Amino acid sequence: MKSSGSSQRDPIAAIARSVLYEGYLLWPYRRSALKNQRRWTFGGVYPDAYSREGHLDDRSLVRTECIVECDGALDLDVTVRFLHIVERRVARIDDRGRERFADAVVVRGIRHVAWQEATERSVTLTIPSIDLECGVQIEQPIAIDVGEDRELLCEADGRTAGIIVRTWEAIDGSVRVDVQQAARHVARVRVDIRNDAPWHGESREATQRRTLIAAHVGLETSSGAFVSPLDPPSALRDIVADCENIGLWPALVGKEPDRHAMLSSPIILYDYPQVAPESSGDFFDAAEIDQLLVLSVLSMTEDEQARMRETDPRAREILERCQSMSSEDLLRLHGTTRDLRVIEDRA
């Protein structure tokens, strides 16, 4: 698995970020590519009315359940992360100060284009002490207001010549955490993510602006120990088998054999996934080979690289990173093999 270099200091954050941006932008990293015109297909939580109106494959609720062992009171941190689509429009500003929106605007030799970006959102619930015999139910709203951000584009003489307008729609939903005793010193943790944003018959593309994209859940505890959903001890196997996961799949994360953190993702992960130490940063496709992508980027024509640079700030980062790599950096990406993880059959 691959992720951004800035997250590699925190292995749990690195895995979560890799999940968050999987498929965000794909080779050849230009908006003209067909695969980049059909985006946001991964891990979406859609408005409930849209889902019920014949779009059952686009869920309005995702759920994860996992098991945690604890001898006393349980503390729990639950963090829900997702991407929120941001519409990027560009306009030329004339001598009278009027904005004339267009597909592209060139200011100081830089071409700015209209497209969609995304911004990270998160909701965190901290529960400091849970009596397992009593359990707990907590719900926190996801309330994001409609918004707009305006970035002026100035010529060399300081004259305002253009503007980038970024807008996003409101999202209304909730995160519900339910902790109940499953056995002595054992609790079942359920997290539901729901989207209750309005829907009035808009297209799927328009509806995605009110959708939680690549939604996933991180769970951490300092007083308990999560149980592997893939390889539970025999005494807890039936309890683990009764857990219900909808659109999310939990796995232990962190440094093996630590069991204080769990990541429940729209991607099916093995326990203790790791970011490849050779990876230089995000390419937004963890199934690809870094070396192949770097060489592909470097083989682009100048015009293709220009189109990549203008598409998205994160695409520009990929291009600049590839261009700055040394021959030693490229060699480090070549020919690495690792042992496969083997799960014992305890039946």
CORTA-V180350 format. One record per residue. SS is DSSP state (@ for helix, = for strand, . for the rest). PHI is phi in radians with two decimals (999 if undefined). D_CENTER is the distance of its C-alpha to the mean C-alpha in Angstrom with 2 decimals. Layout:
{{SS	PHI	D_CENTER} {SS	PHI	D_CENTER}}
//
This chain:
{{.	999	14.01} {.	-2.19	13.15} {.	-2.78	11.21} {.	-1.28	12.40} {@	-1.04	15.84} {@	-1.15	15.39} {@	-1.65	13.27} {.	-1.22	15.78} {.	-1.20	18.12} {.	-2.08	15.99} {@	-1.08	15.17} {@	-1.20	13.11} {@	-1.10	10.88} {@	-1.12	10.85} {@	-1.14	9.74} {@	-1.07	6.90} {@	-1.20	5.80} {@	-1.09	6.81} {@	-1.12	4.90} {@	-1.03	1.35} {.	-1.81	4.53} {.	-1.03	6.70} {.	1.36	9.28} {.	-0.98	8.50} {.	-2.74	12.14} {.	-2.10	14.62} {.	-0.87	18.10} {.	-1.60	20.38} {.	1.07	17.87} {.	-2.16	20.16} {.	-1.16	19.82} {.	-1.28	22.99} {.	-1.19	21.52} {@	-0.99	21.37} {@	-1.13	18.00} {@	-1.68	16.56} {.	-1.70	18.50} {.	-2.11	16.91} {.	-1.74	13.23} {.	1.04	10.55} {.	-1.69	11.93} {.	-2.07	9.07} {.	1.13	8.41} {.	-1.41	10.03} {=	-2.02	12.18} {.	-1.66	15.12} {.	-0.96	18.17} {@	-1.05	20.66} {@	-1.09	23.57} {@	-1.14	21.86} {@	-1.10	20.92} {@	-1.25	24.50} {.	-1.54	26.12} {.	1.43	25.99} {.	-2.11	22.27} {.	-1.17	21.86} {.	-1.24	19.37} {.	-1.72	16.91} {.	-1.18	16.56} {.	-1.80	16.96} {=	-2.47	16.53} {=	-2.13	14.55} {=	-2.46	16.16} {=	-2.28	16.18} {=	-2.26	19.48} {=	-2.56	20.47} {=	-1.96	23.69} {=	-2.32	24.61} {=	-1.69	28.07} {.	-2.78	29.73} {.	-1.41	33.41} {.	-2.29	33.41} {.	-1.21	31.26} {=	-1.82	27.52} {=	-1.78	25.09} {=	-2.61	21.47} {=	-1.99	18.35} {=	-2.11	15.52} {=	-2.15	12.25} {=	-1.81	9.88} {=	-2.13	6.60} {=	-2.81	5.22} {=	-1.76	5.94} {=	-2.08	9.73} {=	-1.18	11.78} {=	-2.08	14.53} {=	-1.46	17.73} {=	-1.89	19.51} {=	-2.06	23.29} {=	-2.23	26.01} {=	-2.48	29.68} {=	-1.55	32.92} {=	-1.82	35.07} {.	-1.45	38.75} {.	-1.12	41.78} {.	-1.64	42.04} {.	1.46	38.51} {.	-1.47	37.37} {=	-1.62	33.80} {=	-2.10	33.78} {=	-1.27	30.38} {=	-2.60	29.95} {.	-1.26	27.60} {=	-2.62	28.08} {=	-2.38	29.88} {=	-1.89	31.39} {=	-2.32	32.15} {.	0.96	33.72} {.	1.38	33.11} {=	-1.83	29.33} {=	-1.62	28.01} {=	-1.93	25.33} {=	-2.10	23.93} {.	-1.38	22.48} {=	-2.99	19.02} {=	-2.05	15.61} {=	-1.95	13.02} {=	-2.65	10.01} {=	-2.10	9.81} {=	-1.39	7.68} {=	-2.21	9.25} {=	-2.66	10.14} {=	-2.31	13.18} {=	-2.13	15.15} {=	-2.03	18.26} {=	-1.97	20.79} {=	-2.05	23.67} {=	-1.28	26.27} {=	-2.70	28.77} {=	-2.11	28.84} {.	-1.39	32.14} {.	-1.07	31.31} {.	-1.19	34.49} {.	-1.63	33.55} {.	1.24	29.82} {=	-2.79	27.70} {=	-2.30	25.79} {=	-2.34	23.67} {=	-2.22	21.81} {=	-2.24	19.95} {=	-1.27	19.29} {=	-1.83	16.24} {=	-2.24	18.32} {=	-2.07	17.18} {.	-1.37	20.16} {.	-1.04	20.66} {=	-2.67	20.78} {=	-2.60	21.92} {=	-2.29	22.00} {=	-2.11	24.81} {=	-2.04	25.21} {=	-1.35	28.77} {=	-2.00	29.74} {=	-2.01	33.12} {.	-1.33	35.73} {.	-1.04	37.50} {.	-1.49	40.19} {.	1.59	37.79} {.	-1.26	38.15} {=	-1.27	35.13} {=	-1.99	34.63} {=	-2.81	31.28} {=	-2.65	28.26} {=	-1.85	24.52} {=	-1.99	23.53} {=	-1.90	19.92} {=	-2.26	19.66} {=	-2.49	17.28} {.	-1.64	18.36} {.	-1.29	18.62} {=	-2.20	16.50} {=	-2.27	18.46} {=	-2.77	17.34} {=	-2.76	17.59} {=	-2.09	16.50} {=	-2.07	19.46} {=	-1.98	20.22} {=	-2.23	23.34} {=	-2.02	25.00} {=	-2.35	28.23} {=	-1.20	30.64} {=	-1.88	30.68} {=	-2.93	33.52} {.	-1.08	35.33} {.	1.09	32.93} {=	-2.39	29.99} {=	-2.18	27.47} {=	-1.79	25.01} {=	-1.89	21.80} {=	-2.04	20.24} {=	-2.20	17.16} {=	-1.91	16.94} {=	-2.00	14.41} {=	-2.24	16.43} {=	-2.01	16.40} {.	-1.97	19.94} {.	-1.07	19.62} {.	-1.22	22.75} {.	-2.49	23.29} {.	-2.22	26.58} {.	1.59	26.56} {.	-1.17	24.29} {.	-1.15	22.91} {@	-1.07	19.59} {@	-1.08	18.47} {@	-1.20	19.67} {@	-1.14	18.25} {@	-1.10	14.65} {@	-1.23	15.13} {@	-1.99	15.46} {.	-1.92	12.62} {=	-1.48	9.51} {=	-1.58	7.00} {=	0.96	4.55} {=	-1.17	6.15} {=	-2.65	7.08} {=	-2.19	10.05} {=	-1.91	11.53} {=	-2.20	15.35} {=	-2.43	17.97} {.	-2.54	21.75} {.	-1.83	24.66} {.	-1.84	27.42} {.	-2.15	26.29} {=	-2.46	25.06} {=	-1.20	22.51} {.	-1.80	23.93} {.	-1.06	22.43} {.	-1.32	21.75} {.	-1.59	22.66} {.	-2.46	25.76} {.	-1.33	27.15} {.	-1.11	30.71} {@	-1.02	33.33} {@	-1.17	34.23} {@	-1.94	30.79} {@	-1.07	30.04} {@	-1.18	31.17} {@	-1.13	29.20} {@	-1.11	25.96} {@	-1.12	26.89} {.	-1.42	27.23} {.	-1.17	23.63} {.	-1.93	21.86} {.	-2.12	18.24} {=	-2.10	17.11} {=	1.32	14.02} {.	-2.37	12.67} {=	-2.32	14.28} {=	-1.46	14.97} {=	-2.62	15.95} {=	-1.20	17.59} {.	-2.31	15.99} {.	2.01	17.95} {.	-1.74	21.34} {.	-1.05	23.43} {.	-1.77	25.34} {.	-1.01	23.74} {.	-2.24	22.55} {.	-1.69	21.31} {=	-2.48	17.54} {=	-2.37	15.53} {=	-2.12	11.93} {=	-1.91	11.60} {=	-2.24	9.08} {.	-1.22	9.43} {.	-1.69	10.51} {.	-1.37	13.95} {.	-2.03	14.36} {.	-1.35	17.70} {.	-1.06	18.56} {.	0.97	18.05} {.	-1.13	15.77} {.	-2.31	16.25} {.	-1.39	15.18} {.	-1.05	18.20} {.	-1.11	20.38} {.	-1.34	21.59} {.	-1.16	18.32} {.	-1.56	18.74} {.	2.76	15.21} {.	-1.14	12.25} {.	-2.15	13.41} {.	1.14	10.13} {.	-2.61	12.13} {.	-1.22	12.60} {.	-1.53	15.60} {.	-1.53	17.46} {.	-1.80	20.00} {@	-0.96	19.53} {@	-1.06	23.25} {@	-1.10	23.48} {@	-1.18	20.80} {@	-1.07	22.51} {@	-1.12	25.88} {@	-1.16	24.77} {@	-1.11	23.57} {@	-1.20	26.84} {.	-1.52	28.90} {.	-1.15	27.91} {.	-1.28	30.71} {@	-1.06	30.84} {@	-1.17	30.23} {@	-1.12	27.13} {@	-1.16	25.75} {@	-1.13	26.63} {@	-1.15	24.75} {@	-1.14	21.64} {@	-1.08	22.09} {@	-1.43	22.42} {@	-1.15	19.49} {.	-2.82	16.66} {@	-0.99	16.68} {@	-1.28	14.09} {@	-1.15	16.38} {@	-1.09	19.25} {@	-1.10	17.87} {@	-1.07	17.70} {@	-1.06	21.23} {@	-1.13	22.65} {@	-1.16	21.36} {@	-1.11	22.90} {@	-1.17	26.07} {@	-1.59	26.52} {.	-1.28	26.31} {.	-1.53	29.68} {@	-1.08	31.32} {@	-1.16	30.77} {@	-1.09	26.99} {@	-1.14	27.11} {@	-1.10	29.43} {@	-1.13	27.11} {.	-1.46	24.58} {.	-1.74	27.37} {.	1.29	28.58} {.	-1.69	26.62} {.	-2.17	27.03} {.	-2.44	26.01} {.	-1.26	27.35} {.	-1.40	25.63} {.	-1.34	24.94} {.	-1.95	27.68} {.	-1.76	27.55} {.	-1.27	31.07} {.	-1.54	32.60} {.	-1.70	34.00} {.	-1.15	35.65}}
//
